[in-house]
Amino acid sequence: MKRTLFSKVGILALVMAPLLLLAPMASAQLTRLSGKVIGLDGQPAVGMTITITNTADGTKFTLTTDKDGKFAQNGLKVGTYNVNFQKDNINYSQQMQINGSMAETGAVLDMNFKDIAAKDPEFMSAMKKQEEAKSKFSQMKTHFDNGVHAMQNATTVKQQLRTTTDATQKQTLQASLNSDYQTAITEFTQAQQGAQEKDPNLPTILSNLSAAYEGAGQYDKAAEAAQQEAAIKPTPAAYEQLGTDLAYQGKMQDASAACDKAASLDPADKNTGEICYKNMGIVLTNAGKMSDAATPLKKATELNPNDAQTWYLLGNALMSQIDTKKENGKDVYVVPPGTREAYQKYLKLEPNGPFAAEAKQALAGLDAMTGQK
């Protein structure tokens, strides 16, 4: 009897097994979504991108229409889907409910955008706005690319100016350089005017516009563009540019504040503020204000003590501050503290650098002045 009972249980389990296996298959049935798309011109929309997204779990399928405007996607579970159609200025979404009754036949979604546009003025208005925005962006990008090309030309011409010794050629190159900068200013200005108020490209446009104004020697406008860039996107680079342009105008207090701001935005990167202060020192040096250049150059060496060129520039700036005083009826040189150390730092970092000979000569001059070695 026990053996018979055991056998019956075994048979019952075998009979039930297929039922248990079939149950989950019914809930996981998959189907397809297909259809045909007609464009705004009444013709089949070829190459339109269709994105089918399950609103419950985010599963996404992407496909494109064929030469007849048709599409088909298999493997869709029962559920609600967001179906997006996108091409050119069309960006349209339609919700689609797929249920179990569509398992065999599949779901069909035909779209006729010519009819939709005729029946829905809001849709047509949205299409028009998208078309206008696309056209405006295209024009803006063209102006920006033209500006970049002009700046690249300017860089090439500047390199030629550094190497040529012919006076006539220098004059021609300088005229070409001025023209390139003016072209860049015009193009970047038009790109700025063509950008939307919150266009993510606007800070990049303003950065290039500032550089173009700086190249043309219009430092007030360069600073204005850099200030606008910093207001939209406060980055160390924006404040470095602003600090340099303010220094060119002789606004050293404001320039120093801009450099401090650049350094504070990324405290971990010591090079950020150092570059800004170094630029201030170079601007003052080129303007013949070497004594004033010492303060920003000292700050630059504090932020980055491994920049050899900054140490050399600091040495020169301090050398310009050397004074004399009477001592026992004789003139004695008063050398600012740190002058000798600045040249020594340069030689330690770059013993064979481009300014090594000048640094050694300066140290020899200091020895002669002070009687020290």
Secondary structure, 3 states (H helix, E strand, C coil): CHHHHHHHHHHHHHHHHHHHHHHHHHHCCEEEEEEEEECCCCCECCCCEEEEEECCCCCEEEEECCCCCEEEEEEEECEEEEEEEEECCEEEEEEEEECHHHCCCCEECCEEHHHHHHHCHHHHHHHHHHHHHHHHHHHHHHHHHHHHHHHHHHHHHHHHHHHCCCHHHHHHHHHHHHHHHHHHHHHHHHHHHHCCCCCCCHHHHHHHHHHHHHHCCCHHHHHHHHHHHHHHCCCHHHHHHHHHHHHHCCCHHHHHHHHHHHHHHCCCCHHHHHHHHHHHHHHHHHCCCHHHHHHHHHHHHHHCCCCHHHHHHHHHHHHCCCEEEEECCEEEEECCCCHHHHHHHHHHHCCCCCCHHHHHHHHHHHHHHHCCC
